[in-house]
């Protein structure tokens, strides 16, 4: 197929359909009619000799070929957007544009509002899309273009990725105050082991706390596990259980819910907090400004806004 015979606007249709999984939402995103999207999809199917998107009960699901095409097409469109941004790098018109920032919900709870404020200040009308990720899967998500940037505790060792250290994290305990003695400001290791624990883990069985206790010949009783930090207030309230979680999330959750943050009586290792992105995209003016906003949020004091 000769590219001179291809309407390159079809690539925007493909990207919108893949991102939105819906012809109606893709039409809204591109500011066209749904019939125009349907016509574009017919032409895309002819062009690539594949159905590309299959209708299911939950919308349009991409085929294997569509998933293979997505990173290639998105990269081509990103290069076009980058070339246009280079014409006027100081342009403040970001309406209709979006950036996908990967992070786990502990970072979203602690920094999400500050990130929104920082981006609104630096990139007015840009939409930030928070998407869940973690260090075990973040490299693939970035390279597959499911994310533009990501904040995790490592995971950016792949040679096609760049990273910047934002800081260092530690662990704190979160408890419901009625389970403490009056004026109690900490729990010792003995009490820590005797209490039941709520574990936050994608696997649901073993956490860093179990590893630290095992090194001392100790163990704990986990009464419940969850994959979401946001569930902790509902699981801890009214109980004597304790959750050991990253300090930034513990502080943010306690501030909003009245739970109490205590020092962890177990010596647990600190961990790096890093920002990662595709090296190939590091000169994109839009992403440069987003990176500046992220760095500002992590290096400035933690008031309500950046």
The 8 nearest C-alpha neighbors of each residue, nearest first, counted from 0:
[[1, 2, 4, 5, 46, 3, 47, 45],
 [0, 2, 3, 4, 5, 46, 6, 7],
 [3, 1, 5, 4, 0, 6, 7, 46],
 [2, 4, 1, 5, 6, 0, 7, 8],
 [3, 5, 2, 1, 6, 0, 7, 46],
 [6, 4, 2, 3, 7, 1, 9, 0],
 [5, 7, 8, 9, 4, 3, 10, 2],
 [8, 6, 9, 10, 5, 11, 2, 3],
 [9, 7, 10, 11, 6, 12, 5, 39],
 [8, 10, 12, 7, 11, 6, 39, 13],
 [9, 11, 13, 8, 12, 7, 14, 72],
 [12, 10, 14, 8, 9, 13, 15, 7],
 [13, 11, 9, 15, 10, 14, 16, 36],
 [12, 14, 10, 16, 11, 15, 17, 9],
 [15, 13, 11, 17, 12, 16, 18, 10],
 [16, 14, 25, 18, 12, 17, 13, 19],
 [17, 15, 13, 19, 20, 25, 14, 18],
 [16, 18, 14, 15, 20, 19, 13, 61],
 [19, 17, 15, 16, 20, 14, 25, 21],
 [18, 20, 16, 21, 17, 15, 25, 24],
 [21, 19, 59, 16, 17, 58, 18, 60],
 [20, 22, 19, 24, 23, 58, 59, 25],
 [21, 23, 25, 24, 26, 33, 36, 16],
 [24, 22, 26, 25, 21, 33, 27, 32],
 [25, 23, 27, 21, 26, 22, 19, 28],
 [24, 26, 22, 28, 15, 23, 27, 16],
 [27, 25, 31, 23, 33, 29, 24, 28],
 [28, 26, 24, 30, 25, 29, 23, 31],
 [27, 29, 25, 26, 30, 24, 15, 95],
 [30, 28, 26, 27, 31, 25, 15, 12],
 [29, 31, 27, 28, 26, 32, 25, 33],
 [32, 30, 26, 29, 35, 27, 33, 36],
 [33, 31, 35, 34, 26, 36, 30, 27],
 [32, 34, 36, 26, 35, 23, 22, 37],
 [33, 35, 37, 32, 36, 38, 31, 39],
 [36, 34, 38, 32, 33, 37, 39, 31],
 [35, 37, 39, 33, 34, 38, 26, 40],
 [38, 36, 34, 40, 39, 35, 33, 41],
 [39, 37, 35, 41, 40, 36, 34, 42],
 [38, 40, 36, 42, 37, 41, 35, 9],
 [39, 41, 43, 37, 42, 38, 44, 36],
 [42, 40, 38, 44, 39, 43, 37, 45],
 [41, 43, 45, 39, 40, 44, 46, 38],
 [42, 44, 40, 46, 45, 41, 47, 39],
 [45, 43, 41, 49, 42, 50, 47, 46],
 [46, 44, 42, 48, 43, 47, 41, 49],
 [45, 47, 43, 44, 48, 42, 49, 0],
 [48, 46, 44, 49, 45, 43, 51, 50],
 [49, 47, 45, 44, 46, 50, 43, 51],
 [48, 50, 44, 51, 47, 64, 45, 46],
 [49, 51, 44, 52, 53, 48, 62, 47],
 [52, 50, 65, 62, 49, 61, 64, 44],
 [53, 51, 61, 60, 59, 50, 62, 54],
 [52, 54, 60, 59, 61, 55, 50, 51],
 [53, 55, 59, 58, 60, 52, 56, 57],
 [56, 54, 58, 57, 59, 53, 60, 52],
 [55, 57, 58, 54, 59, 60, 53, 21],
 [58, 56, 55, 59, 54, 60, 20, 21],
 [57, 59, 55, 21, 20, 54, 56, 60],
 [60, 58, 54, 20, 53, 52, 21, 55],
 [59, 61, 53, 52, 20, 54, 58, 62],
 [62, 60, 52, 65, 51, 66, 53, 59],
 [63, 61, 65, 51, 64, 52, 66, 60],
 [62, 64, 66, 65, 67, 61, 51, 68],
 [63, 65, 67, 62, 66, 68, 51, 49],
 [66, 64, 51, 68, 62, 67, 63, 61],
 [67, 65, 63, 69, 68, 64, 61, 62],
 [66, 68, 64, 65, 69, 63, 70, 71],
 [69, 67, 65, 71, 66, 70, 72, 64],
 [68, 70, 66, 72, 71, 67, 73, 65],
 [71, 69, 73, 72, 143, 144, 68, 74],
 [72, 70, 74, 68, 69, 73, 75, 67],
 [71, 73, 75, 69, 74, 70, 68, 76],
 [74, 72, 76, 70, 75, 71, 69, 77],
 [73, 75, 77, 71, 72, 76, 70, 78],
 [76, 74, 72, 78, 73, 77, 71, 79],
 [75, 77, 79, 73, 78, 74, 80, 72],
 [76, 78, 80, 74, 79, 75, 73, 81],
 [79, 77, 81, 75, 76, 80, 82, 74],
 [78, 80, 76, 82, 77, 81, 83, 75],
 [81, 79, 77, 83, 82, 78, 84, 76],
 [80, 82, 78, 84, 79, 83, 283, 77],
 [81, 83, 79, 85, 80, 84, 78, 86],
 [82, 84, 80, 85, 81, 86, 79, 87],
 [85, 83, 81, 86, 88, 82, 87, 80],
 [86, 84, 82, 88, 83, 87, 81, 284],
 [87, 85, 84, 83, 88, 82, 90, 81],
 [86, 88, 85, 89, 90, 84, 83, 91],
 [89, 87, 85, 84, 90, 284, 86, 285],
 [90, 88, 87, 91, 84, 284, 85, 86],
 [89, 91, 88, 87, 92, 84, 93, 86],
 [90, 92, 93, 89, 122, 123, 121, 88],
 [93, 91, 90, 94, 123, 124, 122, 125],
 [92, 94, 125, 96, 124, 91, 95, 123],
 [95, 93, 124, 96, 125, 92, 123, 126],
 [94, 96, 93, 97, 125, 126, 124, 28],
 [97, 95, 93, 94, 125, 126, 98, 124],
 [96, 98, 126, 125, 127, 95, 99, 128],
 [97, 99, 127, 128, 147, 100, 126, 96],
 [100, 98, 128, 146, 147, 127, 129, 101],
 [101, 99, 148, 129, 149, 128, 146, 147],
 [100, 102, 149, 130, 132, 131, 129, 146],
 [103, 101, 150, 132, 131, 149, 151, 106],
 [104, 102, 131, 132, 105, 106, 133, 107],
 [103, 105, 107, 106, 108, 228, 102, 131],
 [106, 104, 248, 108, 107, 103, 228, 109],
 [107, 105, 109, 104, 108, 110, 103, 102],
 [106, 108, 111, 104, 110, 105, 109, 103],
 [109, 107, 105, 106, 111, 104, 110, 248],
 [108, 110, 106, 251, 248, 107, 247, 111],
 [109, 111, 113, 107, 106, 112, 108, 114],
 [112, 110, 107, 114, 113, 108, 109, 115],
 [113, 111, 115, 114, 110, 116, 304, 109],
 [112, 114, 116, 304, 110, 115, 111, 305],
 [113, 115, 117, 111, 112, 116, 110, 118],
 [116, 114, 112, 118, 113, 117, 119, 111],
 [115, 117, 119, 113, 114, 118, 120, 304],
 [118, 116, 114, 120, 292, 119, 115, 305],
 [117, 119, 121, 122, 120, 115, 116, 292],
 [118, 120, 123, 116, 122, 117, 121, 115],
 [119, 121, 117, 118, 122, 123, 116, 115],
 [120, 122, 118, 119, 123, 117, 288, 292],
 [121, 123, 118, 119, 125, 120, 124, 93],
 [124, 122, 119, 125, 120, 121, 93, 91],
 [123, 125, 94, 93, 126, 122, 119, 95],
 [126, 124, 93, 123, 96, 97, 94, 122],
 [127, 125, 97, 124, 96, 128, 98, 95],
 [128, 126, 98, 97, 99, 129, 125, 100],
 [127, 129, 99, 100, 98, 130, 126, 97],
 [130, 128, 100, 101, 99, 127, 131, 102],
 [131, 129, 101, 100, 128, 102, 132, 99],
 [130, 132, 103, 102, 101, 129, 104, 133],
 [131, 133, 102, 103, 101, 137, 130, 136],
 [134, 132, 135, 137, 103, 136, 151, 102],
 [133, 135, 154, 137, 153, 136, 151, 152],
 [136, 134, 133, 137, 154, 138, 132, 153],
 [137, 135, 134, 138, 139, 133, 140, 132],
 [136, 138, 140, 134, 139, 133, 132, 135],
 [139, 137, 141, 140, 136, 155, 142, 154],
 [138, 140, 142, 141, 137, 136, 143, 144],
 [139, 141, 137, 143, 145, 138, 142, 146],
 [142, 140, 146, 144, 138, 143, 139, 145],
 [141, 143, 139, 144, 140, 138, 277, 145],
 [142, 144, 140, 141, 145, 70, 139, 146],
 [145, 143, 141, 146, 142, 70, 140, 147],
 [144, 146, 140, 143, 141, 147, 99, 142],
 [147, 145, 141, 144, 99, 148, 140, 101],
 [146, 148, 99, 100, 98, 141, 276, 144],
 [149, 147, 276, 100, 146, 275, 101, 99],
 [148, 150, 101, 275, 100, 274, 102, 151],
 [149, 151, 274, 102, 273, 101, 275, 272],
 [152, 150, 153, 273, 134, 272, 133, 102],
 [151, 153, 272, 271, 273, 134, 270, 154],
 [154, 152, 151, 134, 155, 273, 271, 272],
 [153, 155, 134, 156, 135, 138, 137, 152],
 [156, 154, 157, 153, 138, 160, 275, 162],
 [155, 157, 154, 158, 160, 153, 138, 161],
 [158, 156, 155, 159, 160, 138, 154, 161],
 [157, 159, 160, 156, 161, 155, 278, 277],
 [160, 158, 157, 278, 277, 161, 279, 142],
 [161, 159, 277, 278, 158, 157, 276, 155],
 [160, 162, 278, 276, 275, 277, 159, 155],
 [163, 161, 275, 274, 273, 276, 155, 160],
 [162, 164, 274, 273, 165, 275, 161, 272],
 [163, 165, 273, 166, 272, 274, 162, 271],
 [166, 164, 273, 272, 297, 163, 294, 274],
 [167, 165, 272, 164, 271, 168, 273, 297],
 [166, 168, 271, 272, 270, 269, 169, 165],
 [167, 169, 270, 269, 271, 272, 245, 166],
 [170, 168, 269, 246, 245, 270, 171, 167],
 [169, 171, 245, 246, 244, 243, 263, 172],
 [172, 170, 246, 263, 262, 243, 244, 261],
 [171, 173, 243, 261, 263, 242, 260, 262],
 [172, 174, 260, 242, 259, 241, 249, 261],
 [175, 173, 241, 259, 258, 176, 235, 240],
 [174, 176, 258, 236, 177, 178, 259, 235],
 [177, 175, 178, 179, 259, 174, 258, 257],
 [178, 176, 179, 175, 180, 237, 239, 238],
 [177, 179, 239, 176, 175, 180, 238, 174],
 [180, 178, 177, 176, 183, 181, 175, 182],
 [179, 181, 183, 182, 178, 177, 176, 184],
 [182, 180, 183, 179, 177, 176, 184, 178],
 [183, 181, 184, 180, 179, 185, 176, 177],
 [182, 184, 180, 181, 185, 179, 186, 176],
 [185, 183, 182, 261, 186, 262, 179, 260],
 [186, 184, 261, 183, 262, 187, 264, 263],
 [185, 187, 190, 191, 188, 264, 184, 261],
 [188, 186, 190, 189, 264, 191, 185, 263],
 [187, 189, 191, 264, 190, 192, 265, 186],
 [190, 188, 192, 191, 187, 193, 186, 194],
 [189, 191, 193, 192, 187, 188, 186, 194],
 [190, 192, 188, 189, 194, 193, 187, 186],
 [191, 193, 189, 219, 190, 194, 188, 218],
 [194, 192, 190, 191, 189, 195, 219, 220],
 [195, 193, 191, 192, 240, 190, 196, 239],
 [194, 196, 240, 220, 221, 222, 241, 193],
 [197, 195, 221, 241, 240, 242, 222, 220],
 [196, 198, 242, 223, 224, 221, 222, 241],
 [197, 199, 224, 200, 196, 242, 225, 223],
 [198, 200, 225, 226, 224, 228, 227, 197],
 [201, 199, 203, 226, 202, 198, 225, 206],
 [200, 202, 226, 203, 199, 225, 227, 204],
 [203, 201, 200, 204, 205, 226, 199, 206],
 [202, 204, 200, 224, 201, 205, 225, 199],
 [205, 203, 202, 206, 200, 224, 198, 221],
 [206, 204, 209, 203, 207, 202, 200, 210],
 [205, 207, 208, 209, 200, 210, 204, 198],
 [206, 208, 210, 209, 211, 205, 267, 212],
 [207, 209, 211, 206, 210, 212, 243, 267],
 [210, 208, 212, 207, 206, 211, 213, 205],
 [209, 211, 207, 213, 208, 212, 214, 206],
 [212, 210, 208, 214, 209, 213, 207, 267],
 [211, 213, 217, 209, 215, 214, 210, 218],
 [214, 212, 216, 210, 217, 215, 211, 209],
 [213, 215, 211, 212, 216, 210, 217, 209],
 [216, 214, 213, 212, 217, 211, 218, 210],
 [215, 217, 213, 214, 212, 218, 211, 210],
 [216, 218, 212, 213, 215, 219, 214, 192],
 [219, 217, 212, 213, 209, 192, 216, 220],
 [220, 218, 192, 221, 217, 209, 195, 196],
 [219, 221, 195, 196, 222, 218, 194, 192],
 [222, 220, 196, 223, 195, 197, 219, 198],
 [221, 223, 196, 195, 197, 220, 224, 240],
 [224, 222, 197, 221, 198, 225, 196, 234],
 [223, 225, 198, 197, 203, 199, 200, 226],
 [224, 226, 199, 227, 200, 198, 203, 223],
 [225, 227, 201, 200, 199, 228, 224, 203],
 [228, 226, 229, 225, 230, 199, 104, 231],
 [227, 229, 230, 231, 105, 104, 199, 226],
 [228, 230, 227, 231, 232, 104, 108, 105],
 [231, 229, 228, 233, 227, 232, 234, 225],
 [230, 232, 234, 233, 229, 228, 235, 227],
 [233, 231, 235, 234, 230, 236, 256, 229],
 [232, 234, 231, 230, 236, 235, 229, 237],
 [233, 235, 231, 232, 236, 230, 197, 238],
 [236, 234, 232, 238, 233, 231, 240, 175],
 [237, 235, 238, 175, 233, 232, 234, 258],
 [236, 238, 235, 175, 239, 177, 178, 234],
 [239, 237, 240, 235, 236, 175, 178, 234],
 [238, 240, 178, 241, 194, 175, 195, 237],
 [241, 239, 195, 196, 238, 194, 235, 197],
 [240, 242, 196, 174, 173, 197, 172, 195],
 [243, 241, 197, 173, 172, 196, 244, 198],
 [242, 244, 172, 171, 173, 170, 241, 245],
 [243, 245, 170, 171, 242, 246, 249, 172],
 [246, 244, 170, 248, 247, 169, 171, 249],
 [245, 247, 170, 171, 249, 248, 169, 250],
 [248, 246, 250, 249, 245, 109, 251, 106],
 [247, 249, 105, 251, 109, 246, 250, 245],
 [248, 250, 246, 252, 247, 251, 253, 173],
 [251, 249, 253, 247, 248, 252, 254, 246],
 [252, 250, 248, 254, 109, 253, 249, 247],
 [253, 251, 249, 255, 254, 250, 248, 256],
 [254, 252, 258, 257, 256, 250, 255, 251],
 [255, 253, 251, 252, 256, 257, 250, 258],
 [254, 256, 252, 253, 257, 251, 258, 250],
 [255, 257, 253, 258, 254, 252, 232, 251],
 [258, 256, 253, 254, 255, 259, 175, 176],
 [257, 259, 253, 175, 256, 174, 176, 173],
 [260, 258, 174, 173, 176, 253, 175, 257],
 [259, 261, 173, 172, 249, 253, 250, 171],
 [262, 260, 172, 185, 171, 263, 173, 259],
 [263, 261, 171, 172, 185, 264, 260, 186],
 [262, 264, 171, 265, 172, 261, 170, 243],
 [265, 263, 188, 187, 262, 266, 186, 191],
 [266, 264, 263, 267, 188, 211, 212, 208],
 [267, 265, 264, 268, 211, 263, 170, 208],
 [266, 268, 265, 211, 269, 170, 208, 169],
 [269, 267, 270, 266, 169, 170, 207, 211],
 [270, 268, 169, 168, 167, 267, 271, 170],
 [269, 271, 168, 167, 268, 152, 272, 169],
 [272, 270, 167, 152, 166, 168, 273, 153],
 [271, 273, 152, 166, 167, 165, 151, 164],
 [274, 272, 164, 165, 163, 151, 150, 153],
 [273, 275, 150, 163, 162, 149, 164, 165],
 [276, 274, 162, 149, 161, 148, 155, 273],
 [275, 277, 148, 161, 160, 278, 147, 162],
 [276, 278, 160, 279, 280, 161, 159, 141],
 [279, 277, 160, 161, 281, 280, 159, 276],
 [278, 280, 277, 281, 159, 282, 160, 276],
 [281, 279, 278, 277, 283, 282, 276, 286],
 [280, 282, 278, 283, 279, 277, 287, 286],
 [283, 281, 280, 284, 287, 286, 279, 81],
 [282, 284, 286, 285, 81, 280, 281, 287],
 [285, 283, 287, 286, 282, 88, 288, 84],
 [286, 284, 288, 287, 283, 289, 84, 81],
 [285, 287, 289, 288, 283, 284, 290, 281],
 [286, 288, 284, 290, 285, 289, 283, 291],
 [289, 287, 291, 286, 290, 285, 292, 284],
 [290, 288, 286, 292, 291, 287, 293, 285],
 [289, 291, 293, 287, 288, 292, 286, 294],
 [290, 292, 288, 294, 289, 293, 295, 287],
 [291, 293, 289, 295, 290, 117, 294, 118],
 [294, 292, 290, 296, 295, 291, 289, 114],
 [295, 293, 291, 297, 296, 292, 298, 290],
 [296, 294, 292, 298, 293, 297, 299, 291],
 [297, 295, 293, 294, 305, 299, 298, 292],
 [296, 298, 294, 295, 299, 165, 293, 166],
 [297, 299, 295, 296, 294, 300, 165, 166],
 [298, 300, 296, 295, 297, 301, 305, 294],
 [301, 299, 302, 298, 297, 296, 305, 304],
 [302, 300, 299, 303, 304, 305, 296, 297],
 [303, 301, 304, 300, 305, 113, 299, 296],
 [302, 304, 301, 113, 305, 112, 116, 300],
 [305, 303, 113, 302, 116, 117, 301, 112],
 [304, 113, 296, 117, 116, 295, 299, 303]]
